[in-house]
Amino acid sequence: MAYFCAEFALHESIPIYSGGLGVLAGDHLKAASELGVPLVGVGLMYAHGYFDQTLGPDGWQEDADDPLDPDLTPLERLHGTDGVPWLASIRGGGRRIRIGAWRLRVGRVSLYLLDTDLEENDPADRGLSHQLYAGGADHRLRQEAILGVGGVRVLAALGIDPGAWHANEGHAAFMMVERVRRLMQDGRSFAAAVSRVRASTVFTTHTPVSAGHDVFSHAQMREWIGETFWEEIPHREELLALGLHPDDGTQDRFHMTAAAIRLSRRVNGVSARHGRVSREIWRGLWEGRAVGEVPIRHVTNGVHLATWMSDDIARLLDEWLPAEWRCLPGDEAMWRAVRDVPVEALWRVRRRLKLRLLDLMRDEARRRWPDHWPESAHLAGAGTLMSPGPLTIGFARRFATYKRADLIFRDPDRLLALLSDPARPVQLIFAGKAHPRDDDGKRVLQRVYERTRDPEFEGRIALIENYGLHTAHGLVEGVDLWLNLPRIPLEASGTSGMKAALNGVPQLATTDGWWEEGFDGDNGWIIPPAPAGASEEEVDEHDAEHLFRLLEEDVIPLYYDRTGADGADGADDVPAGWLAHARRAIEVAGARFTAGRMVRDYTRDYYVPALRDSRGDD
């Protein structure tokens, strides 16, 4: 299998990821290695990283390069014939663009990262692989051509001949188009080439709204990558038609996801709900079919257990679960043994993890002090005044408007009453980046920042700058409750709550993404959907009201209830009822939402059938 994705998150030292998609791809490779799935990854080598986030005195996000030094990583530069630093090339804009590659070994899996920052390339082309999701549409188009077309050609140059191919999101659709072109160049008809590519291709879509998919004009295609696709075969119109969308209203645009769906026999969303949403969005590609007959299925995402479960929790489970528990993805009967873990032992671990998070926040505040020393409120806003006693709620996501990080601020008086209750206090910790070109998302981030500097809240709200893998580990391990508030149905899956659950952190969330199928009544709390037909403002009002009601009536009382199951005082001031939810969160996440289960499902239901079909006749 060849697994193509625009970003991979494997370690903080290799910042070639922006968020959830990259983390998922990295976890996919790790799980494939553990399961022995014969897979290679293909991505781009972003020498300048994604970006380093700093916040100005007014809370506005400022972006700077986050350069990657290959000498400080296990990256290995590959060379072509005669020792040249490139293995393949494409043509576009009247120039030849040479493509080099780096190899990163992820256990038994190799990841190949493509690079155009070579002296042999035109200066305008060297920067194509510098930064993730940078530049305008033309830049993005050329990056995706390097990933898709260049990736196919680099694998061929390395002598790697995949039996089947997996495109993780529409960014990689050119991988399929290039394979069609190569088959036609070898003498196959267009229909035969498409059939052959479809048989061996898996496509996963992650975006539940039509506007979130890449679309390029035919003029852009002709100018920037036309030479790559049409220099030797006269099939321009057939190839362009692969990206037509029947609902677009124009015949002059190439939809990457539409092309990927047309060229993949097996298409899936990343949660049960997202599968239903995707069938609705893309039903136009199957004219005359009812929504339920659209052949888009789902494989619910999962997270890599060894990466996201803290060592402290894992050592505790070693005492109570069978010795082979780490190697049995999806074994629900085995994971029931989590119920035997004593609440006192779990509470000691949870307290230790929270103290470690508070230490991390103080370290980050000290490290950022030179940037913020004129601000008197910096230390409080960075969380240095927080203590381990209060219920601590975490929210760490990309700052996009639909994720609604600021929903809890709709009623500041009600929030203040919760945070400052002397008997049952609450703390809030936020982290996350807005996309560099998402000003609306930056404004949400700015509003959260302003609350962290508000003296009324007395240091009970914190924002950790420059969210990355390191701080993500601290947060999903150390908070008490995970908050996830996407506006339905805009969250395809959302894996942060799975990571938190593996560490005994229950989730409070809307019924979107994975939580619709993950919530069982005992592993967290769910905000019921707003009435059908409600406006966006009415939905926000409904969800905020239910959020506060759950916190006031269920979550906070349970956390501070220190009585045992028999009504007697709890031993060592332990919240037994809360920890029952924590144990159930671990059990459900471990049994059903790990990357091991996810890759096993892909292998059984998608990869093996694709490999079999790839051997068939046209």
JOQUIUR-V722958 format. One record per residue. N is the residue number from 1. RES is the residue in one letter. PHI is phi in whole degrees, -180 to 180 (none if undefined). OMEGA is omega in whole degrees, 0 to 359 (* if undefined). Layout:
BEGIN
{{N,RES,PHI,OMEGA} {N,RES,PHI,OMEGA}}
END
This chain:
BEGIN
{{1,M,none,170} {2,A,-110,186} {3,Y,-114,184} {4,F,-103,177} {5,C,-153,182} {6,A,-75,182} {7,E,-151,178} {8,F,-139,176} {9,A,-110,181} {10,L,-119,181} {11,H,-162,182} {12,E,-59,183} {13,S,-73,180} {14,I,-123,189} {15,P,-82,182} {16,I,-109,183} {17,Y,-143,176} {18,S,-110,184} {19,G,178,191} {20,G,-59,180} {21,L,-62,180} {22,G,-68,179} {23,V,-63,178} {24,L,-60,181} {25,A,-63,178} {26,G,-63,178} {27,D,-64,178} {28,H,-61,180} {29,L,-65,181} {30,K,-63,181} {31,A,-68,178} {32,A,-61,177} {33,S,-61,182} {34,E,-64,182} {35,L,-86,180} {36,G,74,178} {37,V,-76,182} {38,P,-74,189} {39,L,-137,169} {40,V,-122,177} {41,G,-103,177} {42,V,-135,179} {43,G,-147,180} {44,L,-116,179} {45,M,-95,182} {46,Y,-90,186} {47,A,-63,179} {48,H,-101,176} {49,G,68,175} {50,Y,-91,166} {51,F,-168,176} {52,D,-94,185} {53,Q,-95,167} {54,T,-128,181} {55,L,-115,179} {56,G,-71,181} {57,P,-58,179} {58,D,-95,179} {59,G,85,179} {60,W,-80,182} {61,Q,-69,175} {62,E,-116,188} {63,D,-111,176} {64,A,-135,179} {65,D,-61,176} {66,D,-122,191} {67,P,-64,181} {68,L,-109,177} {69,D,-103,183} {70,P,-58,182} {71,D,-67,180} {72,L,-99,182} {73,T,-129,175} {74,P,-82,178} {75,L,-68,182} {76,E,-122,179} {77,R,-72,177} {78,L,-100,181} {79,H,-127,178} {80,G,-88,180} {81,T,-61,180} {82,D,62,175} {83,G,78,180} {84,V,-69,186} {85,P,-84,178} {86,W,-130,181} {87,L,-116,183} {88,A,-157,177} {89,S,-154,170} {90,I,-131,178} {91,R,-122,179} {92,G,-175,181} {93,G,64,180} {94,G,81,183} {95,R,-133,172} {96,R,-91,179} {97,I,-111,180} {98,R,-84,186} {99,I,-124,173} {100,G,-94,181} {101,A,-152,172} {102,W,-117,177} {103,R,-111,175} {104,L,-125,181} {105,R,-88,179} {106,V,-111,187} {107,G,63,180} {108,R,-89,181} {109,V,-107,175} {110,S,-105,174} {111,L,-111,179} {112,Y,-106,182} {113,L,-109,187} {114,L,-88,192} {115,D,-143,175} {116,T,-110,181} {117,D,-80,183} {118,L,-122,181} {119,E,-59,182} {120,E,-73,181} {121,N,-90,173} {122,D,-60,180} {123,P,-53,180} {124,A,-68,181} {125,D,-93,182} {126,R,-64,182} {127,G,-83,183} {128,L,-63,180} {129,S,-105,183} {130,H,-73,191} {131,Q,-140,181} {132,L,-72,175} {133,Y,53,179} {134,A,-99,175} {135,G,75,182} {136,G,-90,186} {137,A,-65,180} {138,D,-62,179} {139,H,-63,180} {140,R,-64,178} {141,L,-59,183} {142,R,-70,175} {143,Q,-60,183} {144,E,-72,173} {145,A,-68,177} {146,I,-64,179} {147,L,-62,187} {148,G,-77,181} {149,V,-70,180} {150,G,-61,180} {151,G,-63,178} {152,V,-62,183} {153,R,-71,177} {154,V,-65,178} {155,L,-60,179} {156,A,-63,180} {157,A,-65,179} {158,L,-85,180} {159,G,78,179} {160,I,-97,184} {161,D,-121,184} {162,P,-62,174} {163,G,-82,179} {164,A,-150,190} {165,W,-136,181} {166,H,-128,175} {167,A,-100,180} {168,N,-95,183} {169,E,87,188} {170,G,-68,178} {171,H,-55,186} {172,A,-98,186} {173,A,-63,180} {174,F,-65,174} {175,M,-59,180} {176,M,-73,180} {177,V,-62,178} {178,E,-63,179} {179,R,-69,174} {180,V,-61,181} {181,R,-60,182} {182,R,-66,179} {183,L,-67,177} {184,M,-67,178} {185,Q,-63,178} {186,D,-83,174} {187,G,109,179} {188,R,-79,174} {189,S,-71,179} {190,F,-59,182} {191,A,-62,180} {192,A,-67,179} {193,A,-65,179} {194,V,-62,180} {195,S,-60,181} {196,R,-67,180} {197,V,-67,180} {198,R,-58,185} {199,A,-61,188} {200,S,-109,188} {201,T,-121,174} {202,V,-115,178} {203,F,-129,177} {204,T,-113,176} {205,T,-100,183} {206,H,-120,190} {207,T,-110,186} {208,P,-90,175} {209,V,-129,185} {210,S,-60,185} {211,A,-70,182} {212,G,-88,183} {213,H,-103,182} {214,D,-67,177} {215,V,-136,180} {216,F,-127,178} {217,S,-74,177} {218,H,-64,177} {219,A,-64,176} {220,Q,-62,180} {221,M,-60,182} {222,R,-66,185} {223,E,-72,192} {224,W,-100,180} {225,I,-136,181} {226,G,-58,180} {227,E,-63,180} {228,T,-65,186} {229,F,-90,192} {230,W,-121,185} {231,E,-69,184} {232,E,-123,183} {233,I,-131,183} {234,P,-88,182} {235,H,-127,185} {236,R,-59,186} {237,E,-66,179} {238,E,-64,180} {239,L,-68,179} {240,L,-65,182} {241,A,-66,178} {242,L,-62,183} {243,G,-99,179} {244,L,-74,175} {245,H,-117,185} {246,P,-63,181} {247,D,-95,186} {248,D,-75,183} {249,G,85,177} {250,T,-142,179} {251,Q,-106,188} {252,D,-121,179} {253,R,-136,182} {254,F,-110,180} {255,H,-91,184} {256,M,-63,181} {257,T,-70,177} {258,A,-61,178} {259,A,-63,181} {260,A,-63,179} {261,I,-66,180} {262,R,-63,186} {263,L,-102,180} {264,S,-132,177} {265,R,-75,183} {266,R,-120,183} {267,V,-126,181} {268,N,-145,166} {269,G,-91,190} {270,V,-117,168} {271,S,-163,180} {272,A,-61,179} {273,R,-64,181} {274,H,-65,174} {275,G,-61,179} {276,R,-65,179} {277,V,-62,181} {278,S,-66,177} {279,R,-63,178} {280,E,-70,183} {281,I,-63,190} {282,W,-105,182} {283,R,-62,180} {284,G,-63,178} {285,L,-77,177} {286,W,-123,186} {287,E,-58,177} {288,G,90,180} {289,R,-90,172} {290,A,-70,182} {291,V,-55,182} {292,G,-66,180} {293,E,-97,178} {294,V,-68,187} {295,P,-81,172} {296,I,-116,182} {297,R,-105,177} {298,H,-147,166} {299,V,-128,182} {300,T,-66,181} {301,N,-59,173} {302,G,-147,182} {303,V,-122,185} {304,H,-73,189} {305,L,-59,184} {306,A,-67,178} {307,T,-78,192} {308,W,-104,173} {309,M,-87,181} {310,S,-65,178} {311,D,-61,181} {312,D,-64,178} {313,I,-66,182} {314,A,-62,179} {315,R,-66,176} {316,L,-64,180} {317,L,-68,177} {318,D,-56,183} {319,E,-79,190} {320,W,-124,180} {321,L,-104,176} {322,P,-57,186} {323,A,-58,184} {324,E,-94,189} {325,W,-61,182} {326,R,-71,186} {327,C,-108,184} {328,L,-122,179} {329,P,-65,174} {330,G,82,180} {331,D,-88,186} {332,E,-67,180} {333,A,-63,180} {334,M,-65,183} {335,W,-71,177} {336,R,-63,180} {337,A,-66,176} {338,V,-59,181} {339,R,-63,181} {340,D,-86,181} {341,V,-65,181} {342,P,-63,181} {343,V,-63,180} {344,E,-63,180} {345,A,-67,179} {346,L,-65,180} {347,W,-63,178} {348,R,-62,178} {349,V,-68,181} {350,R,-63,177} {351,R,-63,180} {352,R,-64,180} {353,L,-68,178} {354,K,-67,178} {355,L,-61,179} {356,R,-66,177} {357,L,-64,180} {358,L,-64,175} {359,D,-63,178} {360,L,-60,181} {361,M,-65,178} {362,R,-66,178} {363,D,-63,179} {364,E,-65,179} {365,A,-63,178} {366,R,-64,182} {367,R,-66,181} {368,R,-90,184} {369,W,-56,180} {370,P,-58,179} {371,D,-81,190} {372,H,-126,189} {373,W,-59,177} {374,P,-69,183} {375,E,-88,180} {376,S,-67,185} {377,A,-93,186} {378,H,-61,186} {379,L,-63,178} {380,A,-68,182} {381,G,-67,178} {382,A,-89,174} {383,G,96,184} {384,T,-70,180} {385,L,-92,183} {386,M,-74,182} {387,S,-125,185} {388,P,-78,185} {389,G,-73,187} {390,P,-67,169} {391,L,-58,185} {392,T,-115,184} {393,I,-106,180} {394,G,-112,174} {395,F,-138,181} {396,A,-135,183} {397,R,-146,167} {398,R,-64,181} {399,F,-84,172} {400,A,-110,187} {401,T,-60,185} {402,Y,-72,178} {403,K,-80,168} {404,R,55,176} {405,A,-62,183} {406,D,-97,182} {407,L,-61,183} {408,I,-70,179} {409,F,-93,179} {410,R,-63,179} {411,D,-127,186} {412,P,-62,180} {413,D,-66,179} {414,R,-66,178} {415,L,-65,180} {416,L,-60,179} {417,A,-63,178} {418,L,-69,187} {419,L,-68,188} {420,S,-102,177} {421,D,-60,185} {422,P,-65,181} {423,A,-89,184} {424,R,-138,184} {425,P,-73,181} {426,V,-134,175} {427,Q,-125,179} {428,L,-122,176} {429,I,-124,179} {430,F,-115,172} {431,A,-159,177} {432,G,148,178} {433,K,-115,168} {434,A,-93,176} {435,H,-58,183} {436,P,-53,182} {437,R,-106,181} {438,D,-102,181} {439,D,-67,178} {440,D,-64,176} {441,G,-64,178} {442,K,-65,178} {443,R,-70,175} {444,V,-62,178} {445,L,-59,180} {446,Q,-63,179} {447,R,-65,177} {448,V,-65,178} {449,Y,-56,182} {450,E,-62,179} {451,R,-67,179} {452,T,-68,179} {453,R,-99,182} {454,D,-82,183} {455,P,-62,179} {456,E,-60,185} {457,F,-90,168} {458,E,52,176} {459,G,73,181} {460,R,-93,175} {461,I,-125,182} {462,A,-130,175} {463,L,-130,178} {464,I,-92,182} {465,E,-78,172} {466,N,55,180} {467,Y,-56,178} {468,G,-149,185} {469,L,-62,183} {470,H,-64,179} {471,T,-69,177} {472,A,-60,178} {473,H,-59,180} {474,G,-61,183} {475,L,-72,183} {476,V,-67,177} {477,E,-87,196} {478,G,-101,180} {479,V,-78,179} {480,D,-93,184} {481,L,-137,178} {482,W,-102,183} {483,L,-110,181} {484,N,-144,192} {485,L,-126,181} {486,P,-66,175} {487,R,-78,183} {488,I,-65,3} {489,P,-110,191} {490,L,-91,177} {491,E,-100,182} {492,A,-62,179} {493,S,-142,183} {494,G,80,185} {495,T,-105,183} {496,S,-62,179} {497,G,-66,176} {498,M,-66,181} {499,K,-63,178} {500,A,-63,183} {501,A,-61,178} {502,L,-60,180} {503,N,-105,178} {504,G,80,179} {505,V,-110,177} {506,P,-65,181} {507,Q,-117,169} {508,L,-116,189} {509,A,-155,170} {510,T,-73,183} {511,T,-84,183} {512,D,-127,177} {513,G,55,184} {514,W,-69,187} {515,W,-68,177} {516,E,-59,180} {517,E,-97,182} {518,G,-88,182} {519,F,-75,179} {520,D,-127,178} {521,G,96,183} {522,D,-122,182} {523,N,-114,180} {524,G,159,183} {525,W,-139,184} {526,I,-131,175} {527,I,-87,183} {528,P,-66,180} {529,P,-64,175} {530,A,-70,179} {531,P,-58,178} {532,A,-59,178} {533,G,86,180} {534,A,-67,177} {535,S,-72,179} {536,E,-60,179} {537,E,-64,179} {538,E,-66,177} {539,V,-64,180} {540,D,-62,180} {541,E,-65,178} {542,H,-60,184} {543,D,-68,178} {544,A,-64,180} {545,E,-61,180} {546,H,-71,176} {547,L,-61,180} {548,F,-64,182} {549,R,-64,178} {550,L,-64,179} {551,L,-63,185} {552,E,-70,190} {553,E,-98,186} {554,D,-120,191} {555,V,-67,185} {556,I,-64,177} {557,P,-58,181} {558,L,-66,181} {559,Y,-64,184} {560,Y,-94,177} {561,D,-81,183} {562,R,-107,176} {563,T,-94,179} {564,G,-78,183} {565,A,-63,181} {566,D,-92,179} {567,G,90,178} {568,A,-79,177} {569,D,-59,180} {570,G,-71,178} {571,A,-67,176} {572,D,55,176} {573,D,57,184} {574,V,-97,177} {575,P,-82,188} {576,A,-61,180} {577,G,-64,178} {578,W,-63,183} {579,L,-71,172} {580,A,-64,174} {581,H,-64,180} {582,A,-63,178} {583,R,-63,180} {584,R,-66,177} {585,A,-61,178} {586,I,-63,183} {587,E,-61,183} {588,V,-67,181} {589,A,-65,181} {590,G,-67,183} {591,A,-80,192} {592,R,-126,190} {593,F,-132,174} {594,T,-103,177} {595,A,-67,176} {596,G,-61,176} {597,R,-62,182} {598,M,-61,182} {599,V,-69,174} {600,R,-61,179} {601,D,-64,178} {602,Y,-60,184} {603,T,-64,183} {604,R,-70,190} {605,D,-98,185} {606,Y,-129,187} {607,Y,-69,181} {608,V,-62,175} {609,P,-61,179} {610,A,-66,178} {611,L,-64,178} {612,R,-66,181} {613,D,-66,182} {614,S,-66,180} {615,R,-90,184} {616,G,-77,177} {617,D,-78,177} {618,D,-65,*}}
END
